[in-house]
Amino acid sequence: MDHWRYLLVLVACLVLTAPLEFLGPGVYRRPRLLLGALLPTVVLFVAWDLVAIAGGVWDFNPRYLLGVFLPGAIPLEELLFFLVVPLCGLLTYVAVETLLDMGRRAARSATKGQR
């Protein structure tokens, strides 16, 4: 079961933030926003990982990995991490932005009604 741990944490992140897609304009429905957020993050941190792995700065405990490695010795889970975490952050940001905007509009409506 330990081999699935890293992947299960990523799945849990996706499951917990998935309902946020339905608040406001969402993220999956805006591919340019999604690509604009993910592409720089993935490119930067995969490059960072490749340099750090090649330099022996860090490695990964095989106990918590499935054993699938991409070129440069990056575990599959690590690449997925660079996709999942920014995606979950973006889902959260868009949802909070939507809720705050709804609150502001409600406050403005209440203020107009008091005049």
N, C-alpha and C positions, 0 to 999 in steps of 0.2 A: 504493500500500500504506500510505502514511503516514496516510491518512484513517481507516484501521481500527485504528490503534495504540491509542487510548484504549479502544475497545470490546474489543479483543483482550486487553488487560491485565485488564479486568473479567471476561472469560470465563475467563481463566487462573486468576484468584482463585476463581471458582466451581468450576472443574474440580478444583483442588487441594484445596479444602475439602469437596467433595461426599462423599467417603467417610466423613467424620466424622459424617454423619447416622446411620450404622449403629452408632455407639458409644453405647450407652445409650438414653435416651428420645428422642434426636434433637431436631430443631428444627421441621422441616416437619410433623411429626406433632403438634405442639403449637401450633396457630394463635394461641391467646391470647398465648402467650409471644412468638411471632414478631411479631404485630401490636403488642404492648406495647413491643417493642424497636425496631421500625422506624418506627412512626408518629411518635413524638416527634422522632426523629432526622431523618426526612425533612422534617417540617414546619419544624423549627427551621433546618436548613441550607438548605432551599430559600428560606425567608424571608431568611436571611442573604445568600444569593447574589443574590436579587432586589435587595436594598438596595445591595449592593456593585457590582453591574452598573449599576444606575441611577445610582449616584454616581460611576461611572467609576473605582472603586477597582481593579477588575480586569476582565479580559476573557479570551477563550480564543483560542488560536492555531488558525485554521481549517485549517491544514495537517494537524492531527491529529484532526479531527472529520468526521463524515459530512455535516454541513450541515443536520441536522434540529434546529430550535430550537423550544422551547416558549414560551408567552407570557412576556414579560419577558426574552427573549433568553437563556434558559438552554438550553445544548445538551442534547440527549437523553442523551448520555454522562454529563453531570454529574448529571442526575437518577438515572440508573442507578447512578452511583457512590454516591449516598446510600442506595441500596437494597442494593447488593452488598457494600460494605465492612462495614456493620454486620451483615449476614447472615453473612458469613464470620467476623467476630469472634464472633458468637453461636455459630456452629457449633463454633468452636475452644474457646470457653469451656465449652460443655456437654460436649464431648468430654474436655477436661482434667479438668473436675469429675468426670465419670464414672470416668476412669482413677484419679484420686486416691482416690475413694471405694472403688474396687475394691482399691487398694493398702492402704488403711486396714483394710478388712475382712479381707484376707489377713493383715495384721500381727496383728490381734486374734485370728484363728483360730490363728496360729502361737504366739502368747503363751498362749492357753488350752491348747494341746497340750503346752506345756512344764511346766505345773503339775502 
